[in-house]
Amino acid sequence: ETVARAPADGYTLLFSASTHVTAPLTLKSVPYNVTQDFVPIALVAKAPLSVAINKNLPVTDIKSLIAYGKAHPGKMTFAVGSLGSAGHLSTELLKRAGGLDYLIVPYKGTAPAFQDLIGGQIDGFIDPILGSLQYHKGGMLRVVAVTSAERVPSLPDVPTVAETIPGYEFYSWYGLWAPAKTAPALVQRLNAEVNKALVDMAPKLKEQGLLPTPGSAEDFVKFQRSEIERAQKIVSEGGIRAD
């Protein structure tokens, strides 16, 4: 809201995750309009999600997850760190694409969700890879799949969901926005600077399970539009609404 009301001079910007454009779809009202009050500057990176499962379950991949879920209909529980987030939408999508029947449990943030997943209070959690990476490597939980189209460098031995469910692909993503009336010349300059910075940042981002995604401001406008349309479909079909 602060950025939406700020002077459009290029000095007050919003860096945020995809929740910025998807969460409002689940709310009755927000004090700004995503498409009218902001101008997209640059898509920075995509964040593949990890499908993390409690280590004590007999689940090692998506195929065995589906088999276990169908053998225990309505019994499995998946956490959601925040309503309308990429993790939430991805969990809804997997539920339908895999023909699964599990309970989605909202949490106030990712930390308590991971605590309960490790402790066995819940069965699964889909969230950006960075959150589960060390727990997986430490043997505290099991990452059985990633949601990107291809396997990721930080988890090369972990298959994609699409290897079992063709066409399944989902990401959280991060971008930069300015107030809506920011001059096109400023938007282009800021976009160029972001793309320049991504060249240096790429190795570090990839280490953290992120995929640097340079491109034009126009590319980001088109990408945002398609992501909103896709999220709206999942929200509508899943009946997702924040209380």
C-alpha positions as CSV (number, residue, x, y, z in Angstrom):
1,E,0.0,0.0,0.0
2,T,2.9,2.3,0.8
3,V,4.5,1.7,-2.6
4,A,1.1,2.1,-4.4
5,R,0.7,5.6,-2.9
6,A,4.4,6.7,-3.2
7,P,5.6,9.3,-5.7
8,A,6.3,7.7,-9.1
9,D,9.9,8.9,-9.2
10,G,11.7,5.6,-9.3
11,Y,13.0,5.8,-5.7
12,T,10.2,3.8,-3.9
13,L,9.9,0.3,-5.3
14,L,8.4,-3.0,-4.3
15,F,10.4,-6.2,-4.3
16,S,8.1,-9.1,-3.5
17,A,7.2,-12.7,-4.1
18,S,4.4,-13.9,-6.3
19,T,2.1,-13.8,-3.3
20,H,1.8,-10.1,-4.1
21,V,-0.4,-10.9,-7.1
22,T,-2.0,-14.2,-6.0
23,A,-3.0,-13.6,-2.3
24,P,-5.4,-10.7,-3.1
25,L,-7.4,-13.2,-5.2
26,T,-8.3,-15.0,-2.0
27,L,-9.2,-11.9,0.0
28,K,-12.5,-9.9,0.2
29,S,-10.6,-6.6,-0.2
30,V,-7.1,-5.1,-0.3
31,P,-6.2,-1.4,-0.2
32,Y,-4.7,-1.5,-3.7
33,N,-5.2,-2.9,-7.1
34,V,-2.3,-5.1,-8.3
35,T,-2.7,-4.4,-12.0
36,Q,-3.8,-0.7,-11.7
37,D,-1.6,0.6,-8.9
38,F,1.8,-0.9,-9.9
39,V,3.9,-1.2,-13.1
40,P,6.0,-4.3,-13.4
41,I,9.7,-3.6,-13.8
42,A,11.5,-7.0,-13.9
43,L,11.0,-10.6,-13.1
44,V,14.0,-11.5,-11.0
45,A,13.8,-15.3,-10.4
46,K,11.6,-18.3,-10.3
47,A,11.7,-20.5,-7.2
48,P,10.8,-24.2,-7.8
49,L,9.0,-25.7,-4.9
50,S,9.8,-28.9,-3.0
51,V,7.3,-31.6,-2.1
52,A,8.5,-32.5,1.4
53,I,7.2,-35.5,3.2
54,N,7.5,-36.8,6.8
55,K,10.5,-39.2,6.7
56,N,8.5,-42.0,8.5
57,L,6.0,-42.4,5.7
58,P,6.5,-45.1,3.1
59,V,6.8,-42.4,0.4
60,T,9.9,-41.9,-1.7
61,D,8.5,-40.3,-4.9
62,I,5.3,-38.9,-6.4
63,K,4.1,-42.4,-7.5
64,S,4.3,-43.8,-4.0
65,L,2.8,-40.6,-2.6
66,I,-0.2,-41.1,-4.9
67,A,-0.4,-44.8,-4.0
68,Y,-0.2,-44.0,-0.2
69,G,-2.8,-41.2,-0.5
70,K,-5.3,-43.4,-2.4
71,A,-4.8,-46.2,0.2
72,H,-5.6,-43.7,3.0
73,P,-8.2,-41.3,1.4
74,G,-8.9,-38.2,3.5
75,K,-6.3,-39.2,6.1
76,M,-3.2,-37.3,4.8
77,T,-2.5,-33.7,5.8
78,F,-0.5,-31.1,3.9
79,A,0.6,-27.8,5.4
80,V,0.2,-24.4,3.8
81,G,2.5,-21.6,5.1
82,S,0.2,-18.8,3.9
83,L,-3.1,-18.6,2.1
84,G,-2.9,-17.8,-1.6
85,S,0.9,-18.4,-1.7
86,A,2.6,-20.4,-4.5
87,G,2.9,-23.3,-2.0
88,H,-0.9,-23.2,-1.4
89,L,-1.8,-23.1,-5.0
90,S,0.7,-25.8,-5.9
91,T,-0.7,-28.1,-3.1
92,E,-4.3,-27.6,-4.5
93,L,-3.0,-28.3,-8.0
94,L,-1.2,-31.5,-6.9
95,K,-4.4,-32.6,-5.1
96,R,-6.4,-32.5,-8.3
97,A,-3.7,-33.6,-10.8
98,G,-2.8,-36.6,-8.7
99,G,-6.4,-37.5,-7.9
100,L,-5.6,-37.2,-4.2
101,D,-7.8,-36.6,-1.2
102,Y,-5.9,-34.9,1.6
103,L,-6.6,-32.2,4.2
104,I,-4.9,-28.9,3.7
105,V,-3.9,-27.3,7.0
106,P,-3.2,-23.5,7.2
107,Y,-0.2,-22.4,9.3
108,K,1.0,-19.0,10.3
109,G,4.3,-19.2,8.4
110,T,6.7,-21.8,7.2
111,A,8.7,-22.3,10.4
112,P,5.9,-23.9,12.4
113,A,4.9,-26.0,9.4
114,F,8.3,-27.5,9.0
115,Q,8.4,-28.1,12.8
116,D,5.2,-30.1,12.6
117,L,6.3,-31.9,9.4
118,I,9.5,-33.0,11.0
119,G,7.7,-33.9,14.2
120,G,5.1,-36.0,12.4
121,Q,2.0,-33.9,13.2
122,I,1.5,-33.4,9.5
123,D,2.4,-35.5,6.4
124,G,3.5,-33.1,3.7
125,F,4.5,-29.5,2.9
126,I,5.1,-27.9,-0.5
127,D,7.2,-24.7,-0.3
128,P,10.2,-23.1,-2.1
129,I,13.2,-25.4,-2.0
130,L,15.4,-23.2,0.2
131,G,13.2,-23.9,3.2
132,S,13.4,-27.7,3.0
133,L,16.9,-28.1,1.6
134,Q,18.9,-28.4,4.8
135,Y,16.2,-30.5,6.6
136,H,16.3,-32.9,3.6
137,K,20.1,-33.1,3.5
138,G,20.1,-33.7,7.3
139,G,17.7,-36.6,7.0
140,M,15.0,-34.8,9.0
141,L,12.4,-35.0,6.2
142,R,12.3,-36.3,2.7
143,V,12.0,-34.2,-0.5
144,V,10.3,-36.5,-3.0
145,A,9.9,-34.1,-5.9
146,V,10.4,-30.6,-7.2
147,T,7.8,-28.6,-9.1
148,S,10.0,-27.2,-11.9
149,A,9.9,-28.4,-15.5
150,E,13.5,-29.8,-15.1
151,R,15.5,-31.1,-12.1
152,V,17.3,-28.4,-10.1
153,P,21.1,-28.2,-9.5
154,S,20.7,-28.0,-5.8
155,L,18.8,-31.4,-5.7
156,P,20.0,-33.2,-8.8
157,D,18.8,-36.7,-7.7
158,V,15.3,-35.5,-6.8
159,P,12.8,-36.0,-9.7
160,T,10.3,-33.5,-10.9
161,V,6.5,-33.9,-10.3
162,A,6.2,-33.9,-14.1
163,E,8.1,-37.1,-14.4
164,T,5.1,-38.8,-12.9
165,I,2.3,-36.3,-13.7
166,P,3.1,-34.9,-17.2
167,G,2.7,-31.2,-17.6
168,Y,2.7,-30.4,-13.8
169,E,4.8,-27.3,-13.3
170,F,4.6,-24.6,-10.6
171,Y,6.9,-21.9,-9.1
172,S,7.0,-19.2,-6.6
173,W,8.7,-16.2,-8.2
174,Y,10.1,-12.8,-7.3
175,G,9.8,-9.5,-9.0
176,L,10.2,-5.7,-8.8
177,W,7.4,-3.2,-9.2
178,A,7.1,0.6,-9.2
179,P,4.1,2.9,-8.6
180,A,1.8,2.9,-11.6
181,K,2.6,6.3,-13.1
182,T,6.4,5.8,-13.2
183,A,7.7,7.0,-16.5
184,P,8.5,4.3,-19.1
185,A,12.1,5.6,-19.4
186,L,12.6,5.0,-15.7
187,V,11.0,1.5,-15.9
188,Q,13.4,0.6,-18.7
189,R,16.4,1.9,-16.9
190,L,15.5,0.0,-13.7
191,N,14.8,-3.1,-15.8
192,A,18.3,-2.9,-17.4
193,E,19.9,-2.5,-13.9
194,V,18.1,-5.6,-12.6
195,N,19.2,-7.7,-15.5
196,K,22.8,-6.5,-15.1
197,A,22.7,-7.4,-11.4
198,L,21.4,-10.9,-12.2
199,V,24.5,-11.7,-14.1
200,D,26.6,-11.4,-10.9
201,M,23.9,-12.9,-8.7
202,A,23.1,-15.9,-10.8
203,P,25.6,-18.4,-9.1
204,K,24.4,-17.6,-5.6
205,L,20.7,-17.7,-6.6
206,K,21.2,-21.1,-8.2
207,E,22.9,-22.4,-5.0
208,Q,19.7,-21.5,-3.1
209,G,17.4,-23.4,-5.5
210,L,16.4,-20.3,-7.5
211,L,16.3,-19.8,-11.3
212,P,17.4,-16.3,-12.4
213,T,14.9,-15.1,-15.0
214,P,16.1,-11.9,-16.8
215,G,13.9,-10.3,-19.4
216,S,12.2,-7.1,-20.5
217,A,9.6,-5.2,-18.5
218,E,7.1,-6.2,-21.3
219,D,8.0,-9.8,-20.7
220,F,7.2,-9.4,-17.0
221,V,3.8,-7.7,-17.8
222,K,2.8,-10.8,-20.0
223,F,4.1,-13.2,-17.4
224,Q,2.2,-11.5,-14.5
225,R,-1.0,-11.6,-16.6
226,S,-0.7,-15.3,-17.3
227,E,0.1,-16.1,-13.6
228,I,-2.9,-14.1,-12.4
229,E,-5.2,-16.0,-14.8
230,R,-3.7,-19.4,-13.8
231,A,-4.0,-18.6,-10.0
232,Q,-7.5,-17.3,-10.4
233,K,-8.5,-20.7,-12.0
234,I,-7.0,-22.6,-9.1
235,V,-8.5,-20.3,-6.5
236,S,-11.9,-20.6,-8.0
237,E,-11.8,-24.4,-8.5
238,G,-10.4,-25.0,-5.0
239,G,-12.8,-22.5,-3.4
240,I,-9.9,-20.8,-1.6
241,R,-10.9,-17.9,0.6
242,A,-9.2,-16.3,3.5
243,D,-11.4,-16.0,6.6
